[in-house]
Amino acid sequence: MTPPAALAPALLARARADQVALLYASWHRTSLSMLLGATLLCFVLWGQASPWWIAVWIALIVANQAWRGVLARAWDRQRPGIDATRRWGRYWSAGSALGGGLWGLASLVMYPQSAPHQALLIVCVFGVVLGGLDLTAVYRPSF
């Protein structure tokens, strides 16, 4: 396998542009995975965690996914060239980092006392991680 540094710069730039384009093309699947997991988690933890934390957390999840939807629409409208790939990749990676941070926050602030609810929390977190794994793995910074 040829290391990336040994590839022609133009070929490497085109590959990275394709990776970022794939992220934006699959944003709806990423959002569906995130929103489905978040809804399930809130349903499961209702009565086990603070309703205030649940409301704030789900609002932040929805806001992050809405922001990513706006980005995806802007990507479709602008069709940025190879020169803009890094910038657009950073935008997407920021959304991935925020989403991951929000799920980490949920695991801390909404951690239930009940063992069965703890297991369901873990299943929800794993479900969202696995649901987004194949979508974000294509571009290392977002992964």
N, C-alpha and C positions, 0 to 999 in steps of 0.2 A: 504494500500500500504506500502510495506516495504521500509524504507529509505535505500539509497545506502550504507551507512556506516555499516548497519546491515547484508548486504549480504556477503557471503564468498568471500574473496579477489580474489580467482582464478576465480570465477564466474563473478565478477565485471570486472576483467581484460579481460576475454573472451568477455564480452559484449562490452567493450570499443574497443577492437580490431575489432569486427564486425562492430561497428559504423564507425571507420576509414576506414575499407575496403569498406564499402558502399560509402563513400565519393569518394574514388579513382575509384570505379567501375562506378560512375555516372559523372565523370569529363567531359565527352563529352557533356552531357546535360547542365551542369553548364556553360561550355564555349559557347555552342550554344546560351543559353539565354543571356549571357553577350555580345557576339559579335553581335547578332541580335539587341539587345537594343541599343548598342553603334552605330551601323550603322544607325539605324532609327533616333537616336538623332542627329547625325552629318548631316544627310540629312535634317532634320527639321530645324536645327539651322544654316544651311549654309546661309550666308547673314545676319544673325541676331547676330552672335558672331564672334569674331576674328578668321580668318582662321588659324592663327598661333596656337591659343589655341586649336582649333578643331583638328589640325594635331598632336600636341604634346599629347593631351589627348587620341586620338584614338590609337596612337602608344604605349602609356603606357598600355592601355587596352589590346591590342594585345600581347604585351610583357608579361604581367601578365598571360594571358591565355596560351601563348606558354610555359612559365615556368611551369605552372600547368600541361600542357600536358607532358612535360619532366618528371615531378614528377610521373605522373600516369604511364608512361612507365617504369620508374625505379621501381615503386611499383610492377608492373606486373612481371618484370624480377626477382626482389629480393625476392618477397613474404615474407616480413619481419614478424618475429614472434611476439608473444604477448609482449615480452620485448621491442621491438622497436616501439610499438604503440604510446606512448606519443610523441616521436620525430617526427614520420611521421604525427601525428595529429597536431603538432605545425607547420610543414611545410605547411600543408593545411590551417590551421587557419591564417597563415601569408598572404597567397594568398587571403583569404576571406577579411581580414582586409584591404589589399591593394586595392582590388576591391571596397570595400565599401567606402574607402577614395577617390578613383578616382571618383566615382559617386557623392560623396559629393562635391568634387572640381569642377566637371562640373556644379553642381547646383549653385555654387558661381561665378565662373569665366566666365561662358557662359550664365548667366541668361539674357534672352532677355528683351527688353523694351516692345515688343508687347504682349498684354494680351493673344491672341490666342497661341502664341509661348510659353508663360509661361505655359499655360495649357498643351501643348504638352510635354514640358520638364517634368512636374510633372507626366504625364501619362507614359512617358518613364522610369522615375526613379521608379515609382510604379511597372511597368511591369517587370523590372529587379529584383526588390526586391521580388515580388511575384513569378517570375520564378525560383529564387534560394532558396526561402524559404523552400520548402519541401525537397530540396537537402541538405541544410546545417543544418537544424533543428535537424538532427539525432545526431549531435555531438556539444554539447554546445559551446565549444571554437570557432568553426568556425561559429556558428550561430551569 
